[in-house]
Amino acid sequence: MTYQDFIVRDPKICGGQPVLRGTRVTLRTILASLAAGDTVEAIMKAFPTLTREHLNEVVAFAAAAALHADSQPRDTDTL
């Protein structure tokens, strides 16, 4: 399975923000928790419907998004 199998966007769920399939847990919530230093175990405890595989796929999605963003042209004058 890939992150596309785990992540959905539906305008009827959380205003169309990407969420983990079958939940109302947004990717933003998971990524913010990881950025704050929360462990995978702590996140899974806070959101018992999530599995380690869910969290791995969130990271895979973020990595793919970052790679895509890096390949886009940028205006270097604004840096």
N, C-alpha and C positions, 0 to 999 in steps of 0.2 A: 504494500500500500504506500501511497505517497501523500504529501500534505494536501493535495487536492481532494483526496478521499475523506479527510478529516475536517476541512475548513469550508464553511458555507457563508454566503452573503444572501440575506433575505430581507427585503425592506420591512417585513412584518416582525422581524426579530431584532431587537436592540438597534432599531433605526437603520438597519442595513449594514452595521459594522460586521466585520468578519468574526464569526464565532466558531467554536468547535461543534461539529455536527452533533445534534441531539441534546445540546446544552444551550444555555444563555451566557456562557462564559466567553468573553471577548478575548481576542488575541492580545489586544492592548492591555488587558488586565494581567494576563500571564506574563507578557514581556516586561511590564512594569514591576511585577513581583520578582522576576529574575534579575532585573536591573537593580532592584533594591537589595539584592543579596539573599533573597529567600531560596531555600533549597528545594529541589524537586519534591522531596518528601513532605516539606511544609506546604507546598502548593497542593499536592495531592490530598493532604489532610484537610486543607481549607476547602477544597473542591472535590469531594469524594467520588463524583461521577467521572473524574478524569483519570487516565492511566498514564504510565510513563511514556507509552507510545504517543499519546496525544501531545505531551510536552515535547517530545523529540520532534514531532512534526511541526509544532509551532516554531521551534528553533530553525528547522529546515526552511520553513516559509520565510522567516525573517532573513535568513542568509540569502535565499533566492531573490528577495526583494532588494536587499542591499547590493547584490551583484548587478541586478537590473538597473538600479539607481546609479551605480558607478559607471555603467556603459552609456548613460545619457549625456549629451553635450551640456557643458556648463559655461556660464559666463564667468570667467576667472576674475573679472574686474570687481565682482561683488564679494569676493572672498576676503 
